[in-house]
Each structure stands twice: as C-alpha cells, then as structure tokens.
Amino acid sequence: MAKGKLDRLGIARALREMARLLDLTGETQFKVRAYDRAGHALERLSANLGRLVKEERLTELHGIGPRLAAVVSELYLTGSSKALEKLRREYPRGAAELSRIPELGLRRIKILSAAGIETMSQIKEACEQGRLRAVKGIGERTEQRILDRIRELEGPARVLLPDATEAAEELLAYLRHAPGTVATGVAGGLRRCTETVDKLVLVLASTKPAAAANHVRSAPFLSDGEREGLVVRATLPDGLPVEVRVVAPRTYPTQMLFATGAPAHVERLQRIAEKRRLRLEPSGLLRSPRATRLPLESEADVYRSLALPMIPPEVREDEGEIEAAVLGTLPDDLVDRDDIRGMVHCHTVYSDGRHTVEQMAKAADALG
C-alpha cells in the first residue's frame, strides 16, 4: 500500500472515531449510526477495497451512501479526512476515547483538557492519586465511578449475549465454507447463555483440518490471528477474542463438550467417567485399559455412556445439575424462543435501535 493510505481496518477505526465525535456534537443518532455502520461494513469487507475505490463502487456496500463513499475514498487515498480533522480541531485531544466513559460528557472533557488531563492514562493516574475530585463538578464518588469504568475498559473485552450471538452467527456463516467442513458449532459461555461473553469459542469439524484452519485465519474481520496450528486465536475489530478449534469429525462431540464447559462441569464428568473405567478427553471417550474409543455421534451419547441424561448447555455450571440428572429431577422445560410472547423493552431507530416501529410490529406479528 502506498505511503499515506489507510487499509480497511484503519479506515474503519477512523469512521468509528468520527461517529463518537459526532455524537459529542449532538449530531442526530441517524448520522452517528451511519458512520458506525460504515465502519462495520469495512471491517467485514472481503473484496479489494482499492478496486472499489478506483471503480467508484463503494456505494455497493451496505450502509455506504455517496457522502460516506467520498469520506472512505479520501481516507484510503490520503490517509486523512478533512471532516475528521475538522472534528479533531473542535474537540480536546482524546475526546473520542474519553467519550467511552459515561460520566465524561463534553463539558467535563473540556474542563479536564483545560487542566492538562486529556488521555485515558492521565485520567486514571489522576483518579488513583485522588486529584480528579479537585476538578470542578467532580466529587469523590464520581471520581471512583470513572476509575471503575476505566478499569473495566482495560480489562478483557466483554459483550452482551445478543451482541456476541450476532458476531458468532456471522463467523459461523464464514466457517461453513471452510474446506472439508462436516459440522460447526458455538461453544463457550455463549452456548451456555451467560449474560456477557469475554470470548467467542467455536468448533469446526473438518476432513481437511489444515486447509480449514487457513480458511479461518483468512477471515476479513479477524485480526492478530495465529499463523500455525489447528486452534486459531484472533480478535474481532471491537477487541473481542475469538478461538476457533479445528477438529477431526469423530472427536466433534467431545470437543464440543470440553469447549462449552464450564470447566467445573467437565471435571465432574471426568470423575464420573473414571468410576466407570472410562477416560473422558477432548479427543474422545476411551475405555480402559486398552484405550478403546467408544463410538459417539453426539454429546447426548457422551452423557448416555456416563449413565446420565443429556444436560443442556445452559445449566452446565456445576451448580447441582449433575446431582439433579442422577436423581432424575433435571428440568426439561428450559425457556426457549417459542415460549417468548412479547418484549418489555425495545429500542427503535428513534433512539439507538436498528428497526422501525412498523418493522418490529410486523416481526412480532409473524412470530405470533
């Protein structure tokens, strides 16, 4: 790439920065979301960006109209944008980053900037030293809330269950095209339906594991991926870690069991297996002493071999579910989507939702 140009991920970051700065200006949420959506589109782009720019075909991408196409072209060709530079001149240095802290609105950001505090690290240091409370309008409790929020942002990325589900579905759609694919599945905390997820874990069974792993690493929306091995670790553009385990088809049931967890639940199953002279491993369920591999078609077969009913992923936390399974009192009526007859809190495009009232009403009607 020629000097001065930005790649698609660099442009996506610039567009998201513009979205945050526009939000600070009080710009309409429609416009703010437009820049965010354009960044999202570029993060997932598999086509040649340079060719799209040269052939003036950026508007073919979902969410990119003529004005945004002009901004993307400018960023690609020059590495900068007049609109972005204008926004940066209007606001203190680091305003886009600091806006991620709910307690720091534009007024406080400007006050902090005047006091020489303009970056996340400077604010954290001031909080830890008890100096931020000296700033007008910030007391001790607000200072502690700001510090807590900074520490959350510095910690492992966590996303809400629906956001993690959306990201996983997009990744699964890509994985299904991997060479030799026999099965794909979501595992980890997402499969257990934990409220927040700190990592996406997926399992891909393939008859061509090396080629399948290379396919995973070439996903346009993954970065920092490991170059070798059948366990691919990478990150999504928002920083959420991703782990894709490429496995042999015959090991898929036990690989899914181990990848789903929770670890304490799996360890209990391993102890039960030992009492039955079996060895439960990611590679399969083996019978001692000759390590004969038991044929398994599904996770239900694993539990059945341990004299247990299939335990749903949502309750695999070692919180009494195994005892309930032994006693035959394990609930078999977990709430699923068909049980939901309405929503108590919805957002539409009037705020930060993605659909109109009419679209949501029609979707509800279609669901009965």
N, C-alpha and C positions, 0 to 999 in steps of 0.2 A: 504494500500500500504506500502511495506517495506520501511524502512528508506533509503534515498539516491535516491530512484526512483523519476521520474517525471511523472505526469499524462499527458494526451494527449495535454491539453492546455498549460502546461508548456513546453512540447517539441516543440509545435508549435511556442511559443514565442522564444525559443532558435534557431529554424530554421530561423525565420524571422530576428533575430539578426545576424545570420551568413550571411544571404543574404545582409544585409546592410553593414556589414564589408567587404564582398567580393566585393561589389560594390565600396567601398572605395579603394580597392587594384587595381581597374581597371580590375577586372576579367570580362570575357565575360558575356553579358547580358543573354545568354542562361543558364549559370550556376547559375547566380543570380536568375533568374526566377524559376529555378528548385527548389531551396530551398524555395522560396516563395510559389510555388505550393504545395510542400510537407507540408508546414505549413497549408495551406488552406485545404488540404485533411484531416489532423488530426483534425482540428477544426470542420469539418463536420462528423467525424467518429462516427458511431453508434455501430459498432462492438466492441468486447472486445479487447482492444489493447494488453493486456498481453498475450492473447491466440495467437494473430497474431505473436507476438514476439517469443513466445515459439515454435510455429509450423513453424517459418520461412516463413510466408506467407505475409509479409509486401509488397512484390512486386506486390501483387494482387491489391493494392490500386493505383488509377490513379495518375500518376506523380511520383511514387516512384520506382526507379530502385535499383539494388543491392548495389551501393555505399551509396545512401541515406538510404536504409534499414539498413545498418550497423550503420550509424550515429544515426538513430532513436532507434535502439536496444541498443546502448551504452548509449544514454541519458535515456532511460527507465530503464535500469538495474543499472546504476551507478549514474544517476543524473547529469552527466557531459559528455563532449566530448573532446577528445584530440585535434581535429581540431578546435573546438570553443575556447578552452583555448589558443591554439597557436595564433589564430587571436586576442584574447584579449590581449595577451602579446605584440603583434606587434603594437598595437594602444593605444592611451591615454584612460584612463578611461572615459567612457561615450561617446566614439566616435560614436557608433552606434546610440545613441539617438540624438546626436548633428547633425548627418548627415541628419536629417529630415529638417534642416534649409538650404535652397538652398544657402544662402550666405556663409555658412561654409563648404568649401571644406577641404580636408585632410591637406593641407598646413596650413590653418588658425587654424584648430583644434589643430594641433601640436604646433603652436605658442601660442595659448591660454593655452594649457596644461602646457607649459614651464612657463607661467605667473601665474600658480596656478588656472586657471579657467577651470574646467573640467565637470561641470554639468549644466543642463538647468537652475536651480535656481541660480547658481553662475553667469552665463552669463546674466540672466535677471537683477540681482542686479547690475552688473557692467554697464549694459546699462542704467538703471534708474538713476544711480549716475554719468553718463557721463564718466565713467572710461574706457569703452571699446574702445573709439576712440583714446586712448593713445597707443593702441596696433598697431604695425607696420602693415600698409596695411589696416587699418580700420578707415574710416573717420566718421564724424558726420552723414552723410546721410546713410551710411551702418549700422551704429550703430542703427539708428531709424528703418531701414528695418528689422534688426534682432529682435529688440524688438517687432515690429508689428507682425512678424511671430511667435514669442514665445507666444504672447497673443492669436493669432489665434489657436495655438495648445492647449492652456489651456482652450479655450472656448468650447462650445458644439461641438461635432463632426459633421462635415458636409461632405457629399459626393456628387459627381456629379450625375446628374439624371440617366445616364446609369448604373453607379455602384449601385445606390440604386435600380434600376429596376431589375438588376441581383440578388441582395440579396433578394428582395421581391419575385421574382419568385421561388427561392429556398425554401423560407419559406412557400409560398403558396402550393407548392408541398407536403410539410410535413403536413400542416394543413388539406389538403383534406382527409387525412387518419384518422382524429380525429373521435371519436365515435359520431354517430348521425349527421354527417355533412350534411347540406342541401345546404349551399352556403358559399362561401368565396370571399373576395374582398379586394383590396388595396385601402386605403383611404389617408387622409392627403395631405401634399404637393406633394407627389409622384403622386397621382392621378390627382392633379391639374397641374402636369408637371412643377413645379418650377425648376429652373436651378440647385439648390442644395437642399439637403434634410438633415434636422437635426434629423429626427426621422422617423422610419418606423411605420405606423399605418395600422393595418389590422383588418377586421371584420370577425368573424366566426359565422355563424348561425348554431346552433345545437339543436337537440331534447334531447340531453344528456349533458347539459352545464357543469356540474361539471367534468364529465369524459373528456370532450373535453378540458377544461382548464388544467387538469392534463397532457393531451397529449401535449399541448403547452409547459408546463413547463419542460417536459422531452426531448425537442429538444436538440440534442447533441451540436449544435452550438450556443446555448443561455446560458448566464451565469448571475448570480445575479438576477434570477427571483424571483418574489414574490411567496410565498408558498400558499397563500389563495386568494379567490375571483375570479370573472369572468373577471376581467381586468388584464391581465398578462403583467407586465412590466419587461423587461430584457434588456440585451445588446448583440450585436454581438461581436465576438473576436476583431474587429477593434475599438470597443468603441461606435459604432452607437447604440443609444437607440432604442428599439423595444416596441411597445404597441399593444397587441392583445386583442380585445374586443369580448368576447364570449357572444352571444345574442340569444334571442328566435327568431325562424324563422319569426314570424308575425311582429316583430319590425325591421327586417333587412333593409327595405327601409329607414326608418327614422334614424336608427343607422348609416347607410352609409352616409346619408346626413350630419348629425352632425359631424361624424368622418372625412369627407372630408373637411369641412369648405369652404372657410375661415370663421373665426368666424363672421366677419362683414357681410358677405353674409347671413349667417344663421340667424343672428339677424334681418336683414331686412325682411327675410321671416317670422319670428315670428311676427313681427309687422303687416305684411300683413294679417297673419292668424287671429290676434286679431280683425282686422277690419271686418273680415268675421265671427266673433263669433266662431273662432276655436282656438285651443291651440296646437301649434307645439312643441313636445317634442321628445327626443331620443326614448321614448317608443311608440310613435305613433302620429297620428293626431287626436285630440279629438274635438268633437262638444259640445259646452256649451249649456245649463247649466248642463246637466246630464253626461257630460264627455263620451258621446258615441264614441266609437272608429270607425273611418272610415276604411273600408277595403282597404288595399293598397297592390298591387302586385309588385310595382317598384317605384323608385324615380320619374319617369315620372308621376305616379299617385299623388304623393305629390304636384308637381308643378301644375298639372291639377286641383287639388282641390283648389289651390290658384289662379286659372284663369290665369296661366302662362304656356308658352310652356316649355318643358324640357330645362334647361340651362346646357350646357356641363361643366363638372368639370374644364376644362382648363381656363374658364373665370369667375369662381366664386370667385371674389376678391372684390366685392362691388366697382367696378370702372366703373359703368354705364351699366352693363349687365342687371340689373333688369329693369331699365328705357327702355332700348332697347327692352327687352322682352315685356313690356307693350305696346310699340309703334309698335311692330311687325317688328322691324328693326334688331333683333338679327341675326348676321351672322349664316348661316347654312352650311358654306363651310370651316370649320376649316381644316387645313392641316393634313392629316393622312399619314400613311406609304405608301399607294398606290400612293400618289402624288410625292413621292421622286424618282427621276430618276437617281441620281448619288451622289457621295460624293466628297467634295472638299479637304478633309484632312484625310488621312488614315495612320495607323501605321501597319507594318507587323512584323514578327519575326526578321527582320533585326535590329529593334530597340526594342521597348517595346510592340509591338503588340502580338497577340495570334495566328495569322494565317499567312500562306504563301501568296505570291502574287498570286500563282495559285489558292489556295483555295478561296481567295477573288474574283478573276476574275470569277470563276465558280459560286460563290454565287450571284454575280451581274447578271450574265447571267440567272440564274434561276429566278431572280426577274424581268427579262425583261429589 
